């Protein structure tokens, strides 16, 4: 039951992130007068948030698979990957990751390319963060 509740909270937070990025896209990156010619919800911020969170979750699942023995059950793997500490950390980090490369992707119009780059950034955010921290500590 806790796992289902945690997944529901994660989904709600995902919707909130997507809504926030949609607002930012509409306010700061959409030219004036675009609303008259293009009716509809901007897809780019939603794709960015979804793909980034999917990448973060995939990395947590991958790490959990690497730590547990091969005989571990699927429920045990999912509970480890969806641990509240990991989920909360993912939800906090996702907007930071997306904001860091959003302006770079604002010129890209292909949604598949945007989704793949966002997934990649979500999957490798821990590697990049630890490399930057190590570089900062060395100086």
Beta strands, then each sheet from edge to edge (+ up, - down):
end
